[in-house]
Amino acid sequence: MYTLECTDFNLDYTLDCGQVFRWDKIGDVWTGVVQGDVVRAWQDLQTGLVHIDSRLPEDFFRSYFRFDDDLDGILKSVNNDQYMAEAIRGYRGMRLIRQEPWECLISYLLATAWSIPNIKNGIAKLSRIFGEEIAEGYYSFPEPGTLAMACDSDLCDCRLGFRTNRIRKAAAQVVDGDINLDELFELDYEDAKKKLMVLDGIGEKVADCILLFAFGKMDAFPVDTHVEKVIRTYYGGHEFFKSGMTKTKIGTWGRQYFGKYCGYAQQYLFYQKRLEGLK
C-alpha cells in the first residue's frame, strides 16, 4: 500500500463520472480491476492524499489518473462561458483516465444503447466467463484471442444482445492484425477515428470515447444524448448551428469552441448533466 499526492485531483469525481466501468465504491473505498489486479483506493478529502492498495507500482497510477496533466491550465483554456465555469466549480479535480486500449474498445462497444449499470454488468459477465480469476469474485478482462474464439453458447450467457457479434468481430480483427491499436497512438485524431470506424458497431460517438479515454486524443468530443441536450439547451443559439444541429456538427463545434482540450470540457459538461440535469 502506498500514498499518492496530487493537487487538483478528486478520486470520487474521476471514478464516478462514467468514463470507466470496473470500479465500485463501498463506504469510502473504491475497488476496481485494473491491469489484472484488484485495486483498492480511497482519498483523504482534508489532505487530498490518495491511498492505493495494489501490486501495481506508484508510477502506473500517476499515469493512469493523468497526474501529469496540467489540469489548472486545461480548465482555464476551456472555461469559455458561465456554463463551463459552473461545471468546473462543481466538479473540479475530475481527471480523465488513461485506459488500456483493448479493454476500452470492448467496453465502449458494449456501451451502445445501454445504461452505465448495464454496461458494468455486461463487462462483469464477460470477464467472469472469459477472463481469469485473480481474486475471489474478481476476474481479469478477457484477451482478444479468447473472445475471437468464443463459442456462441458462452457468449449468449453474457446476454449482450446485438453487441455479441460486434465484440467477437472486433476481437478477430485485432487478432488478425486488421487493426493495430498501438498504431492509433501515432495517428492524429481524424486519421485514428477513421481507422476505428472501420470496425462494426463503432460510430462517431464510440470512436470519440475510445480515442479520448484510451489514446489521449484530447480533441475528441464524444456526443451522446446527455451532451446533445446540454449543447442544444445552452449553446443552441450559436451562429454555428443556424442551419441546423446534428451530433456530427456538435462534435465539430465542440472542437472549435473549446479547443485542443475539448475532451475535458465534454466530460465536465457530461458529468454535471448526469448528476444535476439541465438548469
N, C-alpha and C positions, 0 to 999 in steps of 0.2 A: 504494500500500500504506500502511496506517496501523495504529496500535495502539490498542486499547480497554482501559480499566481498569474493573473492576467487582469489588467484594468479593462473596463468596458466589456464585461462578459457576464451574461446571465444564463446559467445552466438550464433553468426551467424553461425560459422562452425558447432557447436553442433546440431543446429536445422535444418540446411540445408543439412547435409551430407547423408541423405537418410535412417536414422535409425527410424525416426518417421514420421507419415503421417497426423497428425491433427493440424499442426502448419502452419500458413501463415504469410508472412511479408508484411506490407503496410507501406511505409516510413521507419521509424526507429523502428517500433513497431511490435513485433511478437504477434499474437493472436492464442491461441490454446485451445483445450478442453482436460482437464486432470482431472481424478478422478471426473467426473461430474461437473466440474467447468469451466467457461470460464476465461482463464488466459491471461493477457497481460504482456509482458516482453520486456525490452529494456536495452541496455548496453551503458554506457558512455565509449567510447573507450580510452579516455585520462586517466581516473581514474581506469577503469576496473570494476567499480561498476555496479551491475545488479539490476535493479528496477523491482519489481514484483507487479502487481495489481491482487490480488486473495483472495478468502476466505480461501484457504488452508494455513496452518501455514508455517513459515520460514523453520522449520526443514524438512518439506516434500520436499521442493525444494533443500535443501542441499543434501538430499539423492537422489532425482530424477536426479539431474545433477552430481551426484557422486563426490561431493566436497571432500569426504573422500578418494578418490583415490590419491595416491602419483604419480601424473602424471609425474613429472620430473624423478622419479625413474623408472616408467614404460617405458617411452620413451627411457631412456638410455639403458634399458635391451633389447629392440627390435631394437635398432639402430645399425644394423649389417653390413651395407653397404651403398654405396653412394645413392642408390635409396631410401632407407628408410630415410636416412638423409635429402634428398631433400624434401620428403613428410612431414617430421616433421618440417623443416624450413618453408615450405609454409603454414602449417595449424596447427601450434602449438596452443594449447588451446582447440582444439576439444576434448570433453569428451564423453564417452559412457553414455547412459541414462538408468536409472532403470525403465523399463516399467512394467505396470501391466500385469501379465501373460496371463489372458484370452483375453484381447484386443490385445496383441502382437501375440498370437496364431492365432486368426482370421485374423488379419492384414496381417500376412505373408502367410497364406493360400490363401488370395486374391492376394498376390504379384506374384504368379506363372505366368510367361509369360506375365506380364503386366508392363508398364512403371510407373514411380512414379506418374505422373499426373493421370493416370487411376486408380492406387491404391487409391489415395486420393479421387477421385471422387466416387469410389465404396464404400469406407468406409463412405463417407458423405451420400450417398443414403441409405445405410444400417442403419445408425444412425437416419436419418430423418424418415424412415418408422417404425423402430422397437425400437428406443430409446425414451427418454422423453425430451421434450423441456425444456431447462434450461435457455435460454435467446432467444430473437428474432433471429431466424435463426441458433441457436446452439442447438445441441442435445447430450444427453449422449450416450455412447456406449451401444448397446443392451445387455441384460443379457442372459446367456446361455439358461435358460428356455424359454425365448421369441423366440429365434432362433430355438430351438428344436421343438417348436410347431407351427412355422410359416407356413402359408398356401402357396401353390405353386404360386398363383397369386401375392401375395405381394412380395415373393422372386423374382419372374420373373421381377417385376417392378424395381428391383435393377440392372438388366442387368449385372449379374455377370458371365454369361456363364457357362462353365463346373465347375466353382468354387462353384456354388449354392449348389449342393448336398454335397459337401465336408464340407462346413461350417455347414450345418444342421446336418450332421453325427457327426462332432466334438462336436457340442453343445449337442447333445443327449448323447454322450459318457461321457462328463463332468457331465451332469445332472444325468446320471445313475451310475456314480462312476466308470465307466470302466477305466477312467484315473483321477488320483488325482493330479492336478497341484501343489499343495503345497508340495507333496512328492518329486517332482523333485529337490527342493532346497537341499534336504538331500542326493541325489544321486551324485556320481561322473559323470564326463562328459560322459563317454562311456555308463553307465547304463541309464542315463537320456535320452540320444539320442535314445537308443533302445526303451524306453518307448514311446517317442514321435512319432517315425517312425511307430508305430502300427496304427496310425491314417491315414485314407485315404487322400492322397494328400501331405503327409509330407515325402519328401525325405531328403537326407543329407543336402542340402543347406538350405532348410526351417528350418529343425531341428536346424542346427547350428545358424541361425539367431535368433530363439526363445530362444535358450539356452544362447546366448551371451547377448541379449538385455533385456530379462526378468528374467533370472535366474542367471546372473552374472558368467556364465561359461567362464572365460577369455581364456580358452584353446580351445574354439570353433573358427574355422577358415572358415567362410562361403565362398564358391566358386561359384560365378555366372560368367556370361560371361565377365564382366569387370575384375574381379580378375584373371580369367583364362588367359586373354590376357596379363595382367601385368606379371604374372608368366612365361608364355611362352616366352615373349619378354625379360625380364630382368634376369630370372633365369633358362631358359630352358636348358642351358648347364651344370647345376648342375649334379654331379655324380648320385644323387638320381633318376634322370629321364632318365638314359642311356638306360633303357629297355622300355621306353615309358612314356607317360603322360596322366593321366585321372584326372577328377575332384576329385575323391577319393584320388588319390596319391598326388594331390596338397594340399589337406587338411591335409594329414598326414605329408607331407613335411613342411607345414607352422607351424604345431605344434612343429615339431622337430627343425626347423631352428630358429624360433622367440621365442620359449619357452612358459612359462606359461601365458604370456600376449599377445599371438599371435593375439587374437581378436582385440586388439588395433592396432596392425600392419596392419591387414587386413583392418580396417576401414580407416586408413590414406591412404593406397595404393588405396583403392576403391574410396575415395573422390577425390584424386588427379587425378586419371584416368578419372573420370566422368567430372571434370571441365577442365582439361588440355589436355586429350588424352595422347597417348604414345609419348615419345620424342625420 
